[in-house]
Amino acid sequence: MGCKIVEKVPKEVVEYFDMMDDGDTSIPPRFSCESCGAEMYPKDYIGLHGEHYKI
Ligand SMILES: [Zn+2]
């Protein structure tokens, strides 16, 4: 299940993925870990449409 590292992803980057990932707004934007390629989610992020994702 990935390497468990916590990456600091700039908000702009998360927002970019959020934009690319329109459709289901009930799930946070996802992106791949740069180290191992595992799927990652932002831990605490307020989406472009005002959704608050907290994992
Ligand atoms: Zn990883």
N, CA, C, O and the ligand as a Tripos MOL2 file, in Angstrom:
@<TRIPOS>MOLECULE
protein
  221   219    56     0     0
PROTEIN
NO_CHARGES

@<TRIPOS>ATOM
      1 N           0.8230   -1.2070    0.0000 N.3       1 MET1
      2 CA          0.0000    0.0000    0.0000 C.3       1 MET1
      3 C           0.8570    1.2580    0.0000 C.2       1 MET1
      4 O           0.6450    2.1420    0.8300 O.2       1 MET1
      5 N           1.7990    1.3560   -0.8900 N.am      2 GLY2
      6 CA          2.5870    2.5730   -0.9940 C.3       2 GLY2
      7 C           3.6780    2.6530    0.0560 C.2       2 GLY2
      8 O           3.8560    1.7450    0.8680 O.2       2 GLY2
      9 N           4.3980    3.7510    0.0220 N.am      3 CYS3
     10 CA          5.5630    3.8820    0.8900 C.3       3 CYS3
     11 C           5.2540    4.7000    2.1360 C.2       3 CYS3
     12 O           6.1240    4.9040    2.9820 O.2       3 CYS3
     13 N           4.0150    5.1670    2.2460 N.am      4 LYS4
     14 CA          3.5680    5.8800    3.4390 C.3       4 LYS4
     15 C           4.2630    7.2140    3.6720 C.2       4 LYS4
     16 O           4.1570    7.7850    4.7580 O.2       4 LYS4
     17 N           4.9520    7.7010    2.6960 N.am      5 ILE5
     18 CA          5.5470    9.0100    2.9230 C.3       5 ILE5
     19 C           4.4580   10.0640    2.8240 C.2       5 ILE5
     20 O           3.4520    9.8870    2.1360 O.2       5 ILE5
     21 N           4.6800   11.1430    3.5140 N.am      6 VAL6
     22 CA          3.7480   12.2560    3.4270 C.3       6 VAL6
     23 C           4.4070   13.3220    2.5710 C.2       6 VAL6
     24 O           5.4420   13.8870    2.9240 O.2       6 VAL6
     25 N           3.7880   13.5710    1.4590 N.am      7 GLU7
     26 CA          4.3600   14.5680    0.5680 C.3       7 GLU7
     27 C           3.6790   15.9060    0.7870 C.2       7 GLU7
     28 O           2.4700   15.9790    1.0060 O.2       7 GLU7
     29 N           4.4590   16.9380    0.7240 N.am      8 LYS8
     30 CA          3.8800   18.2590    0.7430 C.3       8 LYS8
     31 C           3.5770   18.6460   -0.6960 C.2       8 LYS8
     32 O           4.4670   18.9680   -1.4820 O.2       8 LYS8
     33 N           2.3030   18.6020   -1.0070 N.am      9 VAL9
     34 CA          1.8940   18.9380   -2.3610 C.3       9 VAL9
     35 C           1.3460   20.3620   -2.3470 C.2       9 VAL9
     36 O           0.4390   20.6740   -1.5750 O.2       9 VAL9
     37 N           1.8900   21.2140   -3.1900 N.am     10 PRO10
     38 CA          1.3910   22.5880   -3.2250 C.3      10 PRO10
     39 C          -0.0990   22.6240   -3.5370 C.2      10 PRO10
     40 O          -0.6010   21.8300   -4.3320 O.2      10 PRO10
     41 N          -0.7900   23.5490   -2.9050 N.am     11 LYS11
     42 CA         -2.2320   23.6670   -3.0750 C.3      11 LYS11
     43 C          -2.6090   23.8060   -4.5530 C.2      11 LYS11
     44 O          -3.6240   23.2700   -4.9980 O.2      11 LYS11
     45 N          -1.7800   24.5300   -5.3040 N.am     12 GLU12
     46 CA         -2.0740   24.7260   -6.7250 C.3      12 GLU12
     47 C          -2.0900   23.3930   -7.4450 C.2      12 GLU12
     48 O          -2.8830   23.1780   -8.3620 O.2      12 GLU12
     49 N          -1.2120   22.5030   -7.0240 N.am     13 VAL13
     50 CA         -1.1300   21.1950   -7.6720 C.3      13 VAL13
     51 C          -2.3700   20.3740   -7.3550 C.2      13 VAL13
     52 O          -2.9430   19.7240   -8.2290 O.2      13 VAL13
     53 N          -2.7760   20.4150   -6.0850 N.am     14 VAL14
     54 CA         -3.9840   19.6790   -5.6990 C.3      14 VAL14
     55 C          -5.1880   20.2420   -6.4570 C.2      14 VAL14
     56 O          -6.0460   19.4940   -6.9260 O.2      14 VAL14
     57 N          -5.2360   21.5580   -6.5660 N.am     15 GLU15
     58 CA         -6.3520   22.1780   -7.2830 C.3      15 GLU15
     59 C          -6.3530   21.7830   -8.7530 C.2      15 GLU15
     60 O          -7.4070   21.6150   -9.3650 O.2      15 GLU15
     61 N          -5.1620   21.6370   -9.3040 N.am     16 TYR16
     62 CA         -5.0640   21.2010  -10.6900 C.3      16 TYR16
     63 C          -5.6620   19.8040  -10.8490 C.2      16 TYR16
     64 O          -6.4280   19.5470  -11.7770 O.2      16 TYR16
     65 N          -5.3060   18.9160   -9.9400 N.am     17 PHE17
     66 CA         -5.8500   17.5640  -10.0200 C.3      17 PHE17
     67 C          -7.3510   17.5660   -9.7610 C.2      17 PHE17
     68 O          -8.0990   16.7800  -10.3420 O.2      17 PHE17
     69 N          -7.7770   18.4660   -8.8760 N.am     18 ASP18
     70 CA         -9.2020   18.6000   -8.5930 C.3      18 ASP18
     71 C          -9.9380   18.9880   -9.8690 C.2      18 ASP18
     72 O         -11.0170   18.4680  -10.1540 O.2      18 ASP18
     73 N          -9.3570   19.8920  -10.6240 N.am     19 MET19
     74 CA         -9.9720   20.3540  -11.8620 C.3      19 MET19
     75 C         -10.0450   19.2480  -12.9110 C.2      19 MET19
     76 O         -11.0410   19.1040  -13.6200 O.2      19 MET19
     77 N          -8.9650   18.4710  -12.9910 N.am     20 MET20
     78 CA         -8.9040   17.3960  -13.9730 C.3      20 MET20
     79 C          -9.8720   16.2750  -13.6150 C.2      20 MET20
     80 O         -10.2770   15.4820  -14.4650 O.2      20 MET20
     81 N         -10.2240   16.2310  -12.3660 N.am     21 ASP21
     82 CA        -10.9330   15.1060  -11.7980 C.3      21 ASP21
     83 C         -12.3840   15.4840  -11.5200 C.2      21 ASP21
     84 O         -12.9660   15.0680  -10.5180 O.2      21 ASP21
     85 N         -12.9600   16.2790  -12.4230 N.am     22 ASP22
     86 CA        -14.3300   16.6620  -12.1210 C.3      22 ASP22
     87 C         -15.2410   15.4770  -12.3740 C.2      22 ASP22
     88 O         -14.8670   14.5300  -13.0650 O.2      22 ASP22
     89 N         -16.4070   15.5310  -11.8270 N.am     23 GLY23
     90 CA        -17.2630   14.3740  -11.8570 C.3      23 GLY23
     91 C         -17.7100   14.1110  -10.4460 C.2      23 GLY23
     92 O         -18.6250   14.7670   -9.9480 O.2      23 GLY23
     93 N         -17.0840   13.1690   -9.8030 N.am     24 ASP24
     94 CA        -17.4900   12.8240   -8.4530 C.3      24 ASP24
     95 C         -16.8240   13.7640   -7.4490 C.2      24 ASP24
     96 O         -15.6330   13.6440   -7.1640 O.2      24 ASP24
     97 N         -17.6050   14.6930   -6.9240 N.am     25 THR25
     98 CA        -17.0270   15.6560   -5.9850 C.3      25 THR25
     99 C         -17.0670   15.1440   -4.5510 C.2      25 THR25
    100 O         -16.6340   15.8390   -3.6320 O.2      25 THR25
    101 N         -17.5850   13.9280   -4.3530 N.am     26 SER26
    102 CA        -17.6410   13.3950   -2.9980 C.3      26 SER26
    103 C         -16.3080   12.7860   -2.5890 C.2      26 SER26
    104 O         -16.0830   12.4940   -1.4140 O.2      26 SER26
    105 N         -15.4300   12.5970   -3.5610 N.am     27 ILE27
    106 CA        -14.1120   12.0780   -3.2190 C.3      27 ILE27
    107 C         -13.0570   13.1320   -3.5350 C.2      27 ILE27
    108 O         -13.1990   13.8870   -4.4970 O.2      27 ILE27
    109 N         -12.0200   13.1810   -2.7430 N.am     28 PRO28
    110 CA        -10.9780   14.1820   -2.9670 C.3      28 PRO28
    111 C         -10.1880   13.8630   -4.2330 C.2      28 PRO28
    112 O         -10.2050   12.7280   -4.7110 O.2      28 PRO28
    113 N          -9.5020   14.8590   -4.7720 N.am     29 PRO29
    114 CA         -8.6390   14.5820   -5.9190 C.3      29 PRO29
    115 C          -7.5400   13.6040   -5.5110 C.2      29 PRO29
    116 O          -7.0750   13.5970   -4.3710 O.2      29 PRO29
    117 N          -7.1460   12.7890   -6.4680 N.am     30 ARG30
    118 CA         -6.1110   11.7930   -6.1920 C.3      30 ARG30
    119 C          -4.9240   12.0490   -7.0860 C.2      30 ARG30
    120 O          -5.0610   12.5960   -8.1810 O.2      30 ARG30
    121 N          -3.7770   11.6600   -6.6240 N.am     31 PHE31
    122 CA         -2.5910   11.7570   -7.4560 C.3      31 PHE31
    123 C          -1.6290   10.6740   -7.0320 C.2      31 PHE31
    124 O          -1.8110   10.0190   -6.0060 O.2      31 PHE31
    125 N          -0.6010   10.4990   -7.8420 N.am     32 SER32
    126 CA          0.3200    9.4010   -7.5760 C.3      32 SER32
    127 C           1.5230    9.8640   -6.7780 C.2      32 SER32
    128 O           2.0540   10.9550   -6.9870 O.2      32 SER32
    129 N           1.9380    9.0060   -5.8590 N.am     33 CYS33
    130 CA          3.1540    9.2500   -5.1020 C.3      33 CYS33
    131 C           4.3350    9.2790   -6.0700 C.2      33 CYS33
    132 O           4.4580    8.4220   -6.9440 O.2      33 CYS33
    133 N           5.1960   10.2750   -5.8990 N.am     34 GLU34
    134 CA          6.3300   10.3770   -6.8090 C.3      34 GLU34
    135 C           7.3700    9.3130   -6.5470 C.2      34 GLU34
    136 O           8.1970    9.0240   -7.4120 O.2      34 GLU34
    137 N           7.3390    8.7200   -5.3510 N.am     35 SER35
    138 CA          8.3430    7.7160   -5.0220 C.3      35 SER35
    139 C           7.9410    6.3230   -5.4670 C.2      35 SER35
    140 O           8.7540    5.5870   -6.0260 O.2      35 SER35
    141 N           6.6900    5.9590   -5.2230 N.am     36 CYS36
    142 CA          6.3150    4.5730   -5.4780 C.3      36 CYS36
    143 C           5.1200    4.4370   -6.4170 C.2      36 CYS36
    144 O           4.7690    3.3270   -6.8170 O.2      36 CYS36
    145 N           4.4970    5.5540   -6.7710 N.am     37 GLY37
    146 CA          3.3960    5.4850   -7.7170 C.3      37 GLY37
    147 C           2.0530    5.1340   -7.1020 C.2      37 GLY37
    148 O           1.0520    5.0360   -7.8120 O.2      37 GLY37
    149 N           2.0210    4.9410   -5.7770 N.am     38 ALA38
    150 CA          0.7620    4.6190   -5.1210 C.3      38 ALA38
    151 C          -0.1890    5.8180   -5.1800 C.2      38 ALA38
    152 O           0.2390    6.9670   -5.2900 O.2      38 ALA38
    153 N          -1.4710    5.5240   -5.1050 N.am     39 GLU39
    154 CA         -2.4550    6.5840   -5.1410 C.3      39 GLU39
    155 C          -2.4550    7.3450   -3.8160 C.2      39 GLU39
    156 O          -2.4350    6.7440   -2.7420 O.2      39 GLU39
    157 N          -2.4790    8.6600   -3.9080 N.am     40 MET40
    158 CA         -2.4740    9.4770   -2.7040 C.3      40 MET40
    159 C          -3.6670   10.4170   -2.6980 C.2      40 MET40
    160 O          -4.2030   10.7810   -3.7440 O.2      40 MET40
    161 N          -4.0640   10.7950   -1.5030 N.am     41 TYR41
    162 CA         -5.1430   11.7550   -1.3320 C.3      41 TYR41
    163 C          -4.6450   12.8900   -0.4490 C.2      41 TYR41
    164 O          -3.7950   12.6820    0.4170 O.2      41 TYR41
    165 N          -5.1620   14.0590   -0.6630 N.am     42 PRO42
    166 CA         -4.8220   15.1280    0.2850 C.3      42 PRO42
    167 C          -5.4700   14.8410    1.6310 C.2      42 PRO42
    168 O          -6.6080   14.3740    1.6930 O.2      42 PRO42
    169 N          -4.7510   15.1190    2.6970 N.am     43 LYS43
    170 CA         -5.2550   14.8170    4.0410 C.3      43 LYS43
    171 C          -6.3380   15.7850    4.4730 C.2      43 LYS43
    172 O          -7.3240   15.4000    5.1020 O.2      43 LYS43
    173 N          -6.1450   17.0160    4.1360 N.am     44 ASP44
    174 CA         -7.0620   18.0440    4.5990 C.3      44 ASP44
    175 C          -7.0810   19.1170    3.5280 C.2      44 ASP44
    176 O          -6.1360   19.8920    3.3840 O.2      44 ASP44
    177 N          -8.1430   19.1470    2.8000 N.am     45 TYR45
    178 CA         -8.1540   19.9940    1.6230 C.3      45 TYR45
    179 C          -9.5540   20.5170    1.3590 C.2      45 TYR45
    180 O         -10.5290   19.7680    1.4250 O.2      45 TYR45
    181 N          -9.6500   21.7950    1.0630 N.am     46 ILE46
    182 CA        -10.9400   22.3620    0.7020 C.3      46 ILE46
    183 C         -10.9670   22.5360   -0.8060 C.2      46 ILE46
    184 O         -10.1730   23.2800   -1.3810 O.2      46 ILE46
    185 N         -11.8890   21.8400   -1.4230 N.am     47 GLY47
    186 CA        -11.9330   21.7720   -2.8780 C.3      47 GLY47
    187 C         -12.4210   23.0360   -3.5360 C.2      47 GLY47
    188 O         -12.8930   23.9690   -2.8870 O.2      47 GLY47
    189 N         -12.2940   23.0360   -4.8430 N.am     48 LEU48
    190 CA        -12.6750   24.1950   -5.6450 C.3      48 LEU48
    191 C         -14.1530   24.5080   -5.5070 C.2      48 LEU48
    192 O         -14.5660   25.6510   -5.7040 O.2      48 LEU48
    193 N         -14.9370   23.5300   -5.1800 N.am     49 HIS49
    194 CA        -16.3720   23.7430   -5.0680 C.3      49 HIS49
    195 C         -16.7940   23.8570   -3.6070 C.2      49 HIS49
    196 O         -17.9820   23.7860   -3.2930 O.2      49 HIS49
    197 N         -15.8240   24.0330   -2.7210 N.am     50 GLY50
    198 CA        -16.1290   24.2520   -1.3170 C.3      50 GLY50
    199 C         -16.2120   22.9950   -0.4690 C.2      50 GLY50
    200 O         -16.5020   23.0680    0.7250 O.2      50 GLY50
    201 N         -15.9580   21.8370   -1.0780 N.am     51 GLU51
    202 CA        -16.0130   20.6120   -0.2960 C.3      51 GLU51
    203 C         -14.8110   20.5530    0.6240 C.2      51 GLU51
    204 O         -13.7040   20.9420    0.2500 O.2      51 GLU51
    205 N         -15.0400   20.0680    1.8180 N.am     52 HIS52
    206 CA        -13.9180   19.9060    2.7370 C.3      52 HIS52
    207 C         -13.6170   18.4280    2.8610 C.2      52 HIS52
    208 O         -14.4130   17.6550    3.3940 O.2      52 HIS52
    209 N         -12.4540   18.0500    2.3580 N.am     53 TYR53
    210 CA        -12.0480   16.6550    2.4280 C.3      53 TYR53
    211 C         -11.0870   16.4990    3.5850 C.2      53 TYR53
    212 O         -10.0540   17.1650    3.6460 O.2      53 TYR53
    213 N         -11.4290   15.6320    4.4850 N.am     54 LYS54
    214 CA        -10.5220   15.3860    5.5930 C.3      54 LYS54
    215 C         -10.4290   13.8720    5.7780 C.2      54 LYS54
    216 O         -11.4310   13.1970    6.0110 O.2      54 LYS54
    217 N          -9.2300   13.3670    5.6700 N.am     55 ILE55
    218 CA         -9.0640   11.9280    5.7540 C.3      55 ILE55
    219 C          -8.3110   11.5750    7.0350 C.2      55 ILE55
    220 O          -8.0640   10.3990    7.3020 O.2      55 ILE55
    221 ZN          4.9410    6.3280   -2.1180 Zn       56 ZN56
@<TRIPOS>BOND
     1     1     2 1
     2     2     3 1
     3     3     4 2
     4     3     5 am
     5     5     6 1
     6     6     7 1
     7     7     8 2
     8     7     9 am
     9     9    10 1
    10    10    11 1
    11    11    12 2
    12    11    13 am
    13    13    14 1
    14    14    15 1
    15    15    16 2
    16    15    17 am
    17    17    18 1
    18    18    19 1
    19    19    20 2
    20    19    21 am
    21    21    22 1
    22    22    23 1
    23    23    24 2
    24    23    25 am
    25    25    26 1
    26    26    27 1
    27    27    28 2
    28    27    29 am
    29    29    30 1
    30    30    31 1
    31    31    32 2
    32    31    33 am
    33    33    34 1
    34    34    35 1
    35    35    36 2
    36    35    37 am
    37    37    38 1
    38    38    39 1
    39    39    40 2
    40    39    41 am
    41    41    42 1
    42    42    43 1
    43    43    44 2
    44    43    45 am
    45    45    46 1
    46    46    47 1
    47    47    48 2
    48    47    49 am
    49    49    50 1
    50    50    51 1
    51    51    52 2
    52    51    53 am
    53    53    54 1
    54    54    55 1
    55    55    56 2
    56    55    57 am
    57    57    58 1
    58    58    59 1
    59    59    60 2
    60    59    61 am
    61    61    62 1
    62    62    63 1
    63    63    64 2
    64    63    65 am
    65    65    66 1
    66    66    67 1
    67    67    68 2
    68    67    69 am
    69    69    70 1
    70    70    71 1
    71    71    72 2
    72    71    73 am
    73    73    74 1
    74    74    75 1
    75    75    76 2
    76    75    77 am
    77    77    78 1
    78    78    79 1
    79    79    80 2
    80    79    81 am
    81    81    82 1
    82    82    83 1
    83    83    84 2
    84    83    85 am
    85    85    86 1
    86    86    87 1
    87    87    88 2
    88    87    89 am
    89    89    90 1
    90    90    91 1
    91    91    92 2
    92    91    93 am
    93    93    94 1
    94    94    95 1
    95    95    96 2
    96    95    97 am
    97    97    98 1
    98    98    99 1
    99    99   100 2
   100    99   101 am
   101   101   102 1
   102   102   103 1
   103   103   104 2
   104   103   105 am
   105   105   106 1
   106   106   107 1
   107   107   108 2
   108   107   109 am
   109   109   110 1
   110   110   111 1
   111   111   112 2
   112   111   113 am
   113   113   114 1
   114   114   115 1
   115   115   116 2
   116   115   117 am
   117   117   118 1
   118   118   119 1
   119   119   120 2
   120   119   121 am
   121   121   122 1
   122   122   123 1
   123   123   124 2
   124   123   125 am
   125   125   126 1
   126   126   127 1
   127   127   128 2
   128   127   129 am
   129   129   130 1
   130   130   131 1
   131   131   132 2
   132   131   133 am
   133   133   134 1
   134   134   135 1
   135   135   136 2
   136   135   137 am
   137   137   138 1
   138   138   139 1
   139   139   140 2
   140   139   141 am
   141   141   142 1
   142   142   143 1
   143   143   144 2
   144   143   145 am
   145   145   146 1
   146   146   147 1
   147   147   148 2
   148   147   149 am
   149   149   150 1
   150   150   151 1
   151   151   152 2
   152   151   153 am
   153   153   154 1
   154   154   155 1
   155   155   156 2
   156   155   157 am
   157   157   158 1
   158   158   159 1
   159   159   160 2
   160   159   161 am
   161   161   162 1
   162   162   163 1
   163   163   164 2
   164   163   165 am
   165   165   166 1
   166   166   167 1
   167   167   168 2
   168   167   169 am
   169   169   170 1
   170   170   171 1
   171   171   172 2
   172   171   173 am
   173   173   174 1
   174   174   175 1
   175   175   176 2
   176   175   177 am
   177   177   178 1
   178   178   179 1
   179   179   180 2
   180   179   181 am
   181   181   182 1
   182   182   183 1
   183   183   184 2
   184   183   185 am
   185   185   186 1
   186   186   187 1
   187   187   188 2
   188   187   189 am
   189   189   190 1
   190   190   191 1
   191   191   192 2
   192   191   193 am
   193   193   194 1
   194   194   195 1
   195   195   196 2
   196   195   197 am
   197   197   198 1
   198   198   199 1
   199   199   200 2
   200   199   201 am
   201   201   202 1
   202   202   203 1
   203   203   204 2
   204   203   205 am
   205   205   206 1
   206   206   207 1
   207   207   208 2
   208   207   209 am
   209   209   210 1
   210   210   211 1
   211   211   212 2
   212   211   213 am
   213   213   214 1
   214   214   215 1
   215   215   216 2
   216   215   217 am
   217   217   218 1
   218   218   219 1
   219   219   220 2
@<TRIPOS>SUBSTRUCTURE
     1 MET1         2 RESIDUE 1 A MET
     2 GLY2         6 RESIDUE 1 A GLY
     3 CYS3        10 RESIDUE 1 A CYS
     4 LYS4        14 RESIDUE 1 A LYS
     5 ILE5        18 RESIDUE 1 A ILE
     6 VAL6        22 RESIDUE 1 A VAL
     7 GLU7        26 RESIDUE 1 A GLU
     8 LYS8        30 RESIDUE 1 A LYS
     9 VAL9        34 RESIDUE 1 A VAL
    10 PRO10       38 RESIDUE 1 A PRO
    11 LYS11       42 RESIDUE 1 A LYS
    12 GLU12       46 RESIDUE 1 A GLU
    13 VAL13       50 RESIDUE 1 A VAL
    14 VAL14       54 RESIDUE 1 A VAL
    15 GLU15       58 RESIDUE 1 A GLU
    16 TYR16       62 RESIDUE 1 A TYR
    17 PHE17       66 RESIDUE 1 A PHE
    18 ASP18       70 RESIDUE 1 A ASP
    19 MET19       74 RESIDUE 1 A MET
    20 MET20       78 RESIDUE 1 A MET
    21 ASP21       82 RESIDUE 1 A ASP
    22 ASP22       86 RESIDUE 1 A ASP
    23 GLY23       90 RESIDUE 1 A GLY
    24 ASP24       94 RESIDUE 1 A ASP
    25 THR25       98 RESIDUE 1 A THR
    26 SER26      102 RESIDUE 1 A SER
    27 ILE27      106 RESIDUE 1 A ILE
    28 PRO28      110 RESIDUE 1 A PRO
    29 PRO29      114 RESIDUE 1 A PRO
    30 ARG30      118 RESIDUE 1 A ARG
    31 PHE31      122 RESIDUE 1 A PHE
    32 SER32      126 RESIDUE 1 A SER
    33 CYS33      130 RESIDUE 1 A CYS
    34 GLU34      134 RESIDUE 1 A GLU
    35 SER35      138 RESIDUE 1 A SER
    36 CYS36      142 RESIDUE 1 A CYS
    37 GLY37      146 RESIDUE 1 A GLY
    38 ALA38      150 RESIDUE 1 A ALA
    39 GLU39      154 RESIDUE 1 A GLU
    40 MET40      158 RESIDUE 1 A MET
    41 TYR41      162 RESIDUE 1 A TYR
    42 PRO42      166 RESIDUE 1 A PRO
    43 LYS43      170 RESIDUE 1 A LYS
    44 ASP44      174 RESIDUE 1 A ASP
    45 TYR45      178 RESIDUE 1 A TYR
    46 ILE46      182 RESIDUE 1 A ILE
    47 GLY47      186 RESIDUE 1 A GLY
    48 LEU48      190 RESIDUE 1 A LEU
    49 HIS49      194 RESIDUE 1 A HIS
    50 GLY50      198 RESIDUE 1 A GLY
    51 GLU51      202 RESIDUE 1 A GLU
    52 HIS52      206 RESIDUE 1 A HIS
    53 TYR53      210 RESIDUE 1 A TYR
    54 LYS54      214 RESIDUE 1 A LYS
    55 ILE55      218 RESIDUE 1 A ILE
    56 ZN56       221 GROUP 0 **** ****
